[in-house]
Amino acid sequence: MPRPLHTLPKAHLHLHFTGSMRHSTLIELAREQGIHLPDALEEDWPPKLHATDERGWFRFQRLYDIARSVLRRPSDVYRLLREAAEDEAAEGSAWLEIQVDPSGYAARFGGLTATLDLVLDAARQAAAASEIGIGVVVAANRTRHPLDAKTLARLAAQYAGQGVVGFGLSNDERRARARDFDGAFRIAKRAGLLAVPHGGELAGPVSVAECVDDLDADRIGHGVRAAESPRLLERLADRQITCEVCPASNVGLGVAERAEDVPLRRMFDAGVPIALGADDPLLFGSRLLRQYELARDAHGFRDAELAELARQSIRSSSAPEQVVKDLLRRVDAWLADDSPAP
């Protein structure tokens, strides 16, 4: 019998802040505050998305912005992170790195610094309550000026070692080149933060290569388009640069037509480290556990390979060394347990 995947210890390294919200929480907060939600976020949820063209990406961003608008009070932030941590723990995730752009919330929470302070405190409380580790990745927005990214990088650097573990770059990669943000990433790297930009989702292998060459990426958010270049896959494998692959998100945004079309197997077999991620469960309708189920059901990953996927996520995380060792031992125990699933 296949081993139960919810008991497989794993790390979740690709989860966006607003996108981690439970759908039921979105509905409740919207009704409390008198916010009208479009059908795509209510009766027709999860929304049907296709963001490989500009109109589709605009619709995705519009839905995301509407969802963000329900987070108006500090208590909403604490609730979001508490529930996200509970959901992670229930699915076997013992370490979470959640990505946030403080700019999206600064106007309502007293500025960039106050917003980050709020998120970090909420993350600490959520981690303690759910007994998982949580690190925060501060993310810049590709659609804004690189000087804004430098401001966020300096802010993130001030909190290195105090809950902030990485610096990212998100939004539509077709709107700006990765190399335009190299100054911000130099600031983050000097502070000891992981460089975790998005690349190779809506744009091709060149986008991934720029993240590696110009931003000195430790991990790539998505990175699936690297599979179009065998030479690039070889480089990623040689340098052990992890790709945070999000299968349900890739299908939801039209990057792949079916789950079977996500090049997860090709990348894994090429030796590229993989960290499965849910991206935005609020918009794609599935959390981390479903990504492991897709690896098993759509890509034929056996339990030993699923265990290796979990190990790769753990090794690629910013978790303290002892936490990594403990989690890797627990993965080995999961694989050694031949008792039938309940």
C-alpha positions in Angstrom: 0.0 0.0 0.0 1.3 3.5 -0.7 2.4 5.4 2.4 0.1 8.2 3.5 1.5 11.5 2.2 0.1 13.7 4.9 2.6 12.1 7.4 5.6 12.6 5.1 7.7 15.4 6.7 8.3 18.1 4.2 9.2 21.8 3.9 7.0 24.3 2.0 9.1 26.9 0.3 6.7 28.6 -2.2 3.6 30.1 -0.6 2.4 33.6 -1.0 1.0 35.5 1.9 -2.5 36.5 0.7 -2.7 33.4 -1.5 -2.3 31.2 1.7 -5.7 32.4 3.0 -8.4 29.8 3.5 -11.3 30.3 1.1 -13.7 30.1 4.0 -11.8 32.9 5.7 -12.0 35.1 2.6 -15.7 34.7 2.5 -16.2 35.4 6.2 -14.0 38.5 6.2 -15.6 39.9 3.0 -19.0 39.6 4.5 -18.0 41.1 7.8 -16.6 44.1 5.9 -19.3 44.4 3.3 -16.9 43.7 0.4 -18.5 42.3 -2.7 -16.6 39.3 -4.1 -16.8 38.4 -7.8 -18.4 35.0 -8.7 -14.9 33.6 -9.4 -14.0 34.0 -5.7 -17.3 32.8 -4.4 -19.8 30.6 -6.3 -17.4 29.7 -9.1 -14.4 29.1 -6.9 -11.6 28.1 -7.6 -11.5 30.6 -10.5 -10.8 29.4 -14.0 -7.6 31.2 -14.9 -5.3 31.4 -17.9 -2.5 33.9 -17.5 -0.2 33.2 -20.4 -1.6 36.3 -22.1 -1.7 39.8 -20.6 -5.5 39.8 -20.2 -5.5 36.6 -18.3 -2.7 37.8 -16.0 -4.5 41.0 -15.4 -7.6 39.0 -14.3 -5.4 36.9 -12.0 -3.9 40.0 -10.4 -7.3 41.6 -10.1 -8.7 38.6 -8.1 -5.5 38.6 -6.0 -5.9 42.3 -5.2 -9.6 41.8 -4.2 -8.6 39.0 -1.9 -5.9 41.2 -0.4 -8.4 43.9 0.4 -10.1 41.9 3.1 -7.0 42.0 5.2 -7.7 45.3 7.0 -6.9 44.7 10.7 -3.9 43.3 12.5 -6.2 40.6 13.8 -6.7 39.5 10.1 -3.0 39.1 9.7 -2.7 37.0 12.8 -5.6 34.9 11.8 -4.2 34.3 8.3 -0.9 33.1 9.5 -2.4 31.0 12.3 -4.6 29.2 9.9 -1.9 28.8 7.3 0.4 27.2 10.0 -2.4 24.9 11.1 -3.0 23.8 7.5 0.7 23.2 7.0 1.0 21.1 10.1 -2.0 19.0 9.1 -0.3 18.2 5.8 3.0 17.2 7.2 4.8 20.4 6.5 7.2 21.1 9.4 8.9 24.2 7.9 7.2 27.0 6.0 8.8 30.0 4.1 6.0 32.4 3.3 6.5 35.2 0.9 5.2 38.8 1.4 5.5 42.1 -0.3 5.0 44.6 2.5 4.2 47.4 0.0 0.8 45.8 -0.7 -0.2 46.3 3.0 1.9 49.3 4.1 -0.9 51.9 3.6 -3.2 50.2 6.1 -0.7 49.0 8.6 1.5 52.1 9.2 4.2 51.7 6.6 6.7 49.1 5.4 8.5 48.6 8.7 5.4 48.4 10.7 3.8 45.9 8.3 6.9 43.7 8.4 6.9 43.8 12.2 3.3 42.8 12.2 3.9 39.8 9.8 6.9 38.6 11.7 5.1 38.7 15.1 2.1 36.9 13.6 4.5 34.3 12.1 6.2 33.8 15.4 2.9 33.2 17.2 1.6 30.9 14.5 4.8 28.9 14.5 4.7 28.4 18.3 1.0 27.4 18.3 1.3 24.9 15.5 4.8 23.7 16.4 6.3 24.3 12.9 9.1 26.6 11.8 8.2 29.7 9.8 10.5 32.0 7.9 9.5 35.1 6.0 10.6 35.9 2.5 10.4 39.6 1.6 9.5 39.9 -2.1 9.8 42.8 -4.5 7.5 43.4 -7.4 8.8 43.2 -10.9 6.2 45.7 -12.1 7.6 48.4 -9.9 10.8 50.4 -10.2 14.1 48.6 -9.2 14.6 51.4 -6.6 11.5 50.1 -4.8 13.1 46.7 -4.7 16.3 48.2 -3.2 14.2 49.8 -0.4 12.6 46.4 0.3 16.0 44.7 0.2 17.4 47.1 2.8 14.4 46.5 5.0 14.7 42.7 4.7 18.5 43.0 5.5 17.6 44.8 8.7 15.6 41.7 9.8 18.0 39.0 8.7 18.3 36.6 11.5 15.1 37.9 13.1 12.6 36.0 11.1 13.4 37.2 7.5 15.2 34.4 5.7 15.1 35.4 2.0 14.5 38.0 -0.6 12.3 37.3 -3.6 11.0 38.9 -6.9 7.5 38.1 -8.0 4.7 39.2 -10.4 4.8 39.0 -14.2 8.3 38.2 -15.3 7.5 39.4 -18.8 7.2 43.0 -17.5 10.9 43.4 -16.4 14.2 41.6 -16.7 15.7 40.0 -13.7 19.0 41.8 -14.3 17.3 45.1 -13.6 17.0 44.1 -9.9 20.6 42.9 -9.4 21.3 45.8 -7.0 18.5 44.8 -4.6 19.7 41.2 -4.6 23.3 42.2 -3.9 22.0 44.0 -0.8 20.0 40.9 0.3 22.9 38.5 -0.3 25.3 40.7 1.7 23.0 40.4 4.6 23.0 36.6 4.3 19.5 36.2 2.9 18.6 33.6 0.4 18.0 34.9 -3.1 14.7 33.3 -4.3 13.4 35.1 -7.4 10.6 33.9 -9.6 11.6 32.8 -13.1 10.7 30.4 -15.8 7.0 30.5 -15.3 5.5 32.9 -17.9 8.8 33.4 -19.6 11.3 30.9 -21.0 14.7 29.5 -20.1 16.4 32.9 -20.5 14.4 34.2 -17.5 15.8 31.4 -15.4 19.3 31.9 -16.6 19.2 35.6 -15.7 18.0 34.7 -12.2 21.1 32.5 -11.8 23.6 34.7 -13.5 22.5 38.2 -12.5 20.8 37.6 -9.2 22.9 34.7 -7.9 19.7 32.8 -7.1 19.8 30.1 -4.4 16.4 28.9 -5.5 14.1 29.7 -8.5 10.4 30.2 -7.9 8.8 27.8 -10.5 11.7 27.4 -13.0 9.7 24.8 -15.0 10.5 26.5 -18.3 14.1 25.5 -17.8 13.1 22.1 -19.0 13.1 23.6 -22.5 16.9 23.8 -22.3 18.8 20.6 -21.5 22.0 22.7 -21.0 20.2 24.9 -18.5 18.9 21.8 -16.6 22.4 20.6 -16.5 23.6 23.9 -15.0 20.9 23.9 -12.4 21.8 20.3 -11.4 25.5 21.0 -11.3 25.0 24.0 -9.1 22.2 22.4 -7.1 19.9 25.3 -7.5 16.5 24.3 -6.4 13.3 24.9 -8.4 10.2 25.5 -6.5 7.8 23.7 -8.7 4.1 24.3 -8.3 2.1 21.8 -10.4 -1.4 22.9 -9.7 -0.5 26.6 -10.2 1.2 25.8 -13.5 -2.0 24.2 -14.8 -4.2 26.9 -13.3 -2.3 29.7 -15.0 -2.1 27.8 -18.3 1.7 27.2 -18.2 0.9 23.5 -18.6 -2.3 22.2 -20.1 -2.5 19.2 -17.7 -0.7 18.1 -14.6 1.0 15.4 -16.6 2.5 18.2 -18.8 4.4 19.9 -15.9 8.0 18.8 -16.5 8.5 17.6 -12.9 9.8 14.1 -13.8 12.2 15.5 -16.5 13.7 18.0 -14.0 13.9 15.4 -11.2 15.6 12.9 -13.4 18.0 15.5 -14.6 19.2 16.0 -11.0 17.6 19.4 -10.4 16.6 19.8 -6.8 12.9 20.2 -6.4 10.8 21.8 -3.7 7.1 21.3 -4.4 4.9 24.3 -3.6 1.3 25.4 -3.6 1.9 29.0 -4.7 -1.5 30.5 -4.0 -4.0 27.9 -2.6 -6.7 30.6 -2.4 -6.7 31.0 -6.2 -5.7 27.5 -7.3 -7.8 25.5 -4.9 -5.2 23.1 -3.5 -2.5 23.2 -0.8 0.9 21.5 -0.5 -0.4 17.9 0.0 -2.1 18.0 -3.4 1.2 18.7 -5.1 2.7 15.5 -3.7 -0.4 13.6 -4.7 0.0 14.9 -8.3 3.7 13.8 -8.2 2.5 10.3 -7.3 -0.7 10.1 -9.5 0.3 12.2 -12.6 4.0 11.6 -12.7 4.4 8.1 -11.3 6.7 9.0 -8.4 7.2 6.0 -6.1 7.4 6.4 -2.3 11.2 6.5 -2.3 11.1 9.3 -4.9 8.5 11.2 -3.0 10.7 10.9 0.1 13.6 12.3 -1.9 11.4 15.2 -3.0 10.7 15.9 0.6 14.4 15.7 1.5 15.2 18.2 -1.3 12.7 20.6 0.0 14.1 20.3 3.5 17.7 20.7 2.4 16.9 23.7 0.3 15.2 25.5 3.2 16.6 28.1 5.6 15.8 25.8 8.5 18.5 25.6 11.3 20.9 22.7 10.8 19.4 20.7 13.7 15.9 21.1 12.4 17.1 19.9 9.0 18.8 16.8 10.5 15.7 16.0 12.6 13.3 16.3 9.6 15.6 14.2 7.4 15.6 11.4 10.0 11.8 11.6 10.1 11.6 11.2 6.3 13.8 8.1 6.6 11.5 6.8 9.3 8.4 7.4 7.0 10.0 5.5 4.2 11.1 2.6 6.5 7.6 2.2 7.8 5.9 -0.6 5.8 2.7 -0.7 7.8 -0.4 -0.3 5.7 -2.0 3.1 5.5 -5.0 3.6 7.8 
